[in-house]
Amino acid sequence: MVYWLPKTKLGKISLWLVILGIVIFYIQYWLGMLFPNPEPPVGLDLLIRIIPGFVGIATICTSGVTSLISIIKKKDKAILLFISALMGLLGFVVILGELFIQH
């Protein structure tokens, strides 16, 4: 049986982590809109742009891992867990892209 919301505790934690990651990315977006963009960013401007991004991507990747554990080990078949696992996979793809592809 497939549900929309997760039934296990680990699945619920994964769902809240992905929501938190999305909120962190929106906070980073609005902080970037509020403060001017000096070239190159230094000091507090650099921290405002970098720290929330690291925290957001780490939260999304952690959510993906916990959702995979919940799906495989706990046999939780929730649609939002599959979406969370996909977002975690895309988070790891973003990290690998930043490490191996130069811009």
FIDO-490481 format. One record per residue: residue number from 1; residue in one letter; x, y, z of N, C-alpha, C, O in turn. Coordinates in steps of 0.1 Angstrom, whole numbers, m for minus. Layout:
BEGIN
- resi | resn | n_c1 | n_c2 | n_c3 | ca_c1 | ca_c2 | ca_c3 | c_c1 | c_c2 | c_c3 | o_c1 | o_c2 | o_c3
- NUM | A | X | Y | Z | X | Y | Z | X | Y | Z | X | Y | Z .
...
//
This chain:
BEGIN
- resi | resn | n_c1 | n_c2 | n_c3 | ca_c1 | ca_c2 | ca_c3 | c_c1 | c_c2 | c_c3 | o_c1 | o_c2 | o_c3
- 1 | M | 8 | m12 | 0 | 0 | 0 | 0 | 9 | 12 | 0 | 19 | 13 | 8 .
- 2 | V | 6 | 22 | m8 | 14 | 34 | m10 | 6 | 46 | m3 | m6 | 47 | m6 .
- 3 | Y | 13 | 53 | 5 | 6 | 65 | 12 | 13 | 78 | 7 | 23 | 77 | 1 .
- 4 | W | 7 | 89 | 10 | 13 | 102 | 7 | 23 | 106 | 18 | 34 | 110 | 14 .
- 5 | L | 19 | 104 | 30 | 28 | 108 | 41 | 35 | 96 | 47 | 29 | 85 | 48 .
- 6 | P | 47 | 97 | 52 | 54 | 86 | 58 | 48 | 82 | 71 | 42 | 90 | 79 .
- 7 | K | 49 | 69 | 74 | 43 | 63 | 86 | 53 | 61 | 97 | 50 | 61 | 109 .
- 8 | T | 66 | 59 | 94 | 77 | 56 | 103 | 82 | 69 | 109 | 81 | 80 | 102 .
- 9 | K | 89 | 68 | 120 | 95 | 80 | 126 | 106 | 86 | 118 | 108 | 98 | 116 .
- 10 | L | 114 | 77 | 112 | 126 | 81 | 104 | 121 | 87 | 91 | 127 | 97 | 86 .
- 11 | G | 110 | 83 | 85 | 104 | 89 | 74 | 99 | 103 | 77 | 100 | 112 | 68 .
- 12 | K | 93 | 105 | 88 | 88 | 118 | 92 | 99 | 128 | 94 | 99 | 140 | 90 .
- 13 | I | 110 | 123 | 100 | 122 | 131 | 102 | 128 | 135 | 88 | 132 | 147 | 86 .
- 14 | S | 128 | 126 | 79 | 133 | 129 | 65 | 124 | 139 | 58 | 129 | 148 | 51 .
- 15 | L | 111 | 138 | 60 | 102 | 148 | 54 | 104 | 162 | 60 | 105 | 172 | 52 .
- 16 | W | 106 | 163 | 73 | 109 | 176 | 79 | 122 | 181 | 75 | 124 | 194 | 74 .
- 17 | L | 132 | 173 | 73 | 145 | 177 | 69 | 145 | 183 | 55 | 151 | 193 | 52 .
- 18 | V | 137 | 177 | 46 | 137 | 183 | 32 | 129 | 196 | 32 | 132 | 205 | 25 .
- 19 | I | 119 | 197 | 41 | 112 | 210 | 42 | 121 | 221 | 48 | 122 | 232 | 43 .
- 20 | L | 129 | 217 | 58 | 139 | 226 | 63 | 150 | 231 | 53 | 153 | 242 | 53 .
- 21 | G | 154 | 221 | 45 | 164 | 225 | 34 | 158 | 234 | 24 | 165 | 244 | 20 .
- 22 | I | 146 | 233 | 21 | 139 | 242 | 11 | 138 | 256 | 17 | 140 | 266 | 11 .
- 23 | V | 134 | 256 | 30 | 133 | 269 | 37 | 146 | 276 | 38 | 147 | 288 | 37 .
- 24 | I | 157 | 269 | 41 | 170 | 275 | 42 | 175 | 280 | 28 | 181 | 291 | 28 .
- 25 | F | 171 | 274 | 17 | 175 | 279 | 4 | 167 | 292 | 1 | 172 | 301 | m5 .
- 26 | Y | 154 | 293 | 5 | 147 | 305 | 4 | 152 | 316 | 12 | 153 | 328 | 8 .
- 27 | I | 157 | 313 | 24 | 163 | 323 | 33 | 176 | 328 | 26 | 178 | 341 | 26 .
- 28 | Q | 184 | 320 | 20 | 196 | 324 | 13 | 192 | 332 | 1 | 199 | 342 | m2 .
- 29 | Y | 182 | 329 | m6 | 178 | 337 | m17 | 174 | 351 | m13 | 178 | 361 | m19 .
- 30 | W | 166 | 352 | m3 | 161 | 365 | 1 | 172 | 374 | 8 | 172 | 386 | 6 .
- 31 | L | 182 | 367 | 15 | 193 | 375 | 20 | 202 | 380 | 8 | 207 | 391 | 9 .
- 32 | G | 203 | 372 | m2 | 210 | 376 | m14 | 203 | 388 | m21 | 210 | 396 | m27 .
- 33 | M | 190 | 388 | m21 | 182 | 399 | m27 | 183 | 412 | m18 | 183 | 423 | m24 .
- 34 | L | 184 | 411 | m5 | 184 | 422 | 4 | 198 | 430 | 4 | 198 | 442 | 5 .
- 35 | F | 208 | 422 | 3 | 222 | 429 | 3 | 228 | 430 | m11 | 226 | 421 | m19 .
- 36 | P | 235 | 441 | m13 | 241 | 443 | m26 | 252 | 432 | m29 | 257 | 427 | m19 .
- 37 | N | 255 | 430 | m41 | 265 | 420 | m45 | 278 | 427 | m49 | 280 | 431 | m60 .
- 38 | P | 287 | 428 | m39 | 300 | 434 | m42 | 309 | 424 | m50 | 307 | 412 | m49 .
- 39 | E | 317 | 429 | m58 | 326 | 420 | m66 | 340 | 421 | m61 | 345 | 433 | m61 .
- 40 | P | 348 | 412 | m57 | 343 | 399 | m52 | 337 | 400 | m38 | 340 | 409 | m31 .
- 41 | P | 328 | 391 | m35 | 322 | 391 | m21 | 332 | 389 | m10 | 340 | 379 | m12 .
- 42 | V | 333 | 397 | 0 | 342 | 395 | 11 | 335 | 397 | 24 | 324 | 403 | 25 .
- 43 | G | 341 | 391 | 34 | 336 | 393 | 48 | 322 | 388 | 50 | 319 | 376 | 47 .
- 44 | L | 314 | 396 | 56 | 300 | 392 | 59 | 292 | 389 | 47 | 283 | 380 | 47 .
- 45 | D | 294 | 396 | 36 | 287 | 392 | 23 | 290 | 378 | 19 | 282 | 371 | 13 .
- 46 | L | 303 | 374 | 20 | 307 | 361 | 16 | 300 | 350 | 25 | 295 | 340 | 20 .
- 47 | L | 299 | 353 | 38 | 293 | 344 | 47 | 278 | 343 | 44 | 272 | 332 | 45 .
- 48 | I | 271 | 354 | 41 | 257 | 354 | 39 | 254 | 346 | 26 | 243 | 339 | 25 .
- 49 | R | 263 | 345 | 17 | 260 | 338 | 4 | 264 | 323 | 5 | 259 | 315 | m2 .
- 50 | I | 274 | 320 | 13 | 280 | 307 | 13 | 274 | 297 | 24 | 270 | 286 | 21 .
- 51 | I | 274 | 302 | 36 | 270 | 294 | 48 | 256 | 288 | 46 | 254 | 276 | 48 .
- 52 | P | 245 | 296 | 43 | 232 | 289 | 41 | 232 | 279 | 30 | 224 | 269 | 30 .
- 53 | G | 239 | 281 | 19 | 240 | 271 | 8 | 246 | 258 | 13 | 240 | 248 | 9 .
- 54 | F | 257 | 259 | 21 | 263 | 246 | 26 | 253 | 239 | 35 | 251 | 227 | 34 .
- 55 | V | 247 | 247 | 44 | 237 | 241 | 53 | 225 | 235 | 46 | 221 | 224 | 50 .
- 56 | G | 220 | 242 | 36 | 209 | 237 | 29 | 212 | 224 | 21 | 204 | 215 | 21 .
- 57 | I | 223 | 224 | 14 | 226 | 212 | 6 | 230 | 200 | 15 | 226 | 189 | 12 .
- 58 | A | 236 | 203 | 27 | 238 | 192 | 36 | 225 | 187 | 42 | 224 | 175 | 44 .
- 59 | T | 215 | 195 | 45 | 202 | 191 | 50 | 195 | 183 | 39 | 189 | 173 | 42 .
- 60 | I | 195 | 187 | 27 | 189 | 180 | 16 | 195 | 166 | 14 | 188 | 156 | 12 .
- 61 | C | 208 | 165 | 14 | 215 | 152 | 13 | 212 | 143 | 25 | 210 | 131 | 23 .
- 62 | T | 212 | 149 | 37 | 209 | 141 | 48 | 194 | 135 | 47 | 192 | 124 | 51 .
- 63 | S | 185 | 144 | 43 | 172 | 139 | 41 | 171 | 128 | 30 | 163 | 119 | 32 .
- 64 | G | 178 | 129 | 20 | 178 | 118 | 10 | 183 | 105 | 16 | 177 | 94 | 13 .
- 65 | V | 194 | 105 | 24 | 199 | 93 | 30 | 189 | 87 | 39 | 187 | 75 | 39 .
- 66 | T | 183 | 96 | 48 | 173 | 90 | 58 | 161 | 85 | 51 | 155 | 75 | 55 .
- 67 | S | 157 | 91 | 40 | 145 | 86 | 33 | 148 | 73 | 26 | 140 | 64 | 26 .
- 68 | L | 160 | 71 | 21 | 164 | 58 | 15 | 165 | 47 | 26 | 160 | 36 | 23 .
- 69 | I | 170 | 51 | 38 | 170 | 41 | 49 | 156 | 37 | 53 | 153 | 26 | 55 .
- 70 | S | 147 | 47 | 53 | 133 | 45 | 57 | 126 | 36 | 46 | 118 | 28 | 50 .
- 71 | I | 129 | 39 | 34 | 123 | 31 | 23 | 128 | 16 | 23 | 120 | 7 | 22 .
- 72 | I | 141 | 15 | 24 | 147 | 1 | 22 | 146 | m7 | 35 | 141 | m18 | 35 .
- 73 | K | 150 | m1 | 46 | 150 | m9 | 59 | 137 | m10 | 66 | 133 | m20 | 71 .
- 74 | K | 130 | 1 | 67 | 117 | 2 | 74 | 105 | m1 | 65 | 94 | m2 | 70 .
- 75 | K | 107 | m3 | 52 | 96 | m6 | 42 | 85 | 4 | 42 | 73 | 0 | 41 .
- 76 | D | 89 | 17 | 44 | 79 | 27 | 43 | 77 | 32 | 29 | 86 | 36 | 22 .
- 77 | K | 65 | 30 | 24 | 62 | 33 | 10 | 54 | 46 | 8 | 42 | 45 | 5 .
- 78 | A | 60 | 57 | 11 | 52 | 70 | 10 | 58 | 78 | m2 | 70 | 77 | m5 .
- 79 | I | 49 | 84 | m9 | 52 | 91 | m21 | 62 | 103 | m18 | 71 | 105 | m26 .
- 80 | L | 59 | 110 | m7 | 68 | 121 | m3 | 82 | 116 | 0 | 92 | 123 | m1 .
- 81 | L | 84 | 103 | 5 | 97 | 98 | 8 | 105 | 95 | m5 | 117 | 98 | m6 .
- 82 | F | 97 | 91 | m16 | 104 | 89 | m28 | 109 | 102 | m34 | 119 | 103 | m40 .
- 83 | I | 100 | 113 | m33 | 104 | 126 | m37 | 116 | 131 | m29 | 125 | 137 | m35 .
- 84 | S | 116 | 129 | m16 | 127 | 133 | m8 | 140 | 125 | m12 | 151 | 131 | m12 .
- 85 | A | 139 | 112 | m15 | 151 | 105 | m19 | 156 | 110 | m32 | 168 | 111 | m34 .
- 86 | L | 147 | 114 | m42 | 151 | 120 | m54 | 158 | 133 | m52 | 168 | 136 | m59 .
- 87 | M | 153 | 141 | m43 | 160 | 154 | m40 | 173 | 152 | m34 | 183 | 160 | m37 .
- 88 | G | 175 | 142 | m25 | 188 | 139 | m19 | 198 | 135 | m30 | 209 | 138 | m30 .
- 89 | L | 193 | 127 | m39 | 202 | 122 | m51 | 206 | 134 | m59 | 218 | 135 | m63 .
- 90 | L | 197 | 143 | m61 | 200 | 155 | m69 | 210 | 164 | m61 | 218 | 171 | m67 .
- 91 | G | 209 | 164 | m48 | 218 | 172 | m39 | 232 | 166 | m41 | 242 | 174 | m42 .
- 92 | F | 233 | 153 | m41 | 247 | 147 | m43 | 252 | 150 | m57 | 264 | 151 | m59 .
- 93 | V | 243 | 150 | m67 | 247 | 154 | m81 | 253 | 168 | m81 | 263 | 171 | m88 .
- 94 | V | 246 | 177 | m74 | 251 | 191 | m73 | 265 | 192 | m67 | 273 | 199 | m72 .
- 95 | I | 267 | 184 | m56 | 280 | 184 | m49 | 291 | 179 | m58 | 301 | 185 | m59 .
- 96 | L | 288 | 168 | m65 | 298 | 162 | m75 | 300 | 172 | m86 | 312 | 173 | m91 .
- 97 | G | 290 | 178 | m91 | 292 | 188 | m102 | 300 | 200 | m98 | 309 | 204 | m105 .
- 98 | E | 299 | 204 | m85 | 307 | 215 | m80 | 321 | 211 | m78 | 331 | 219 | m80 .
- 99 | L | 324 | 198 | m75 | 337 | 194 | m73 | 345 | 191 | m86 | 357 | 193 | m87 .
- 100 | F | 338 | 185 | m96 | 345 | 180 | m107 | 344 | 189 | m120 | 352 | 188 | m129 .
- 101 | I | 334 | 198 | m120 | 332 | 206 | m132 | 336 | 221 | m129 | 330 | 227 | m119 .
- 102 | Q | 345 | 226 | m136 | 349 | 240 | m134 | 340 | 250 | m140 | 334 | 247 | m151 .
- 103 | H | 338 | 262 | m134 | 331 | 272 | m140 | 339 | 284 | m141 | 335 | 295 | m146 .
//
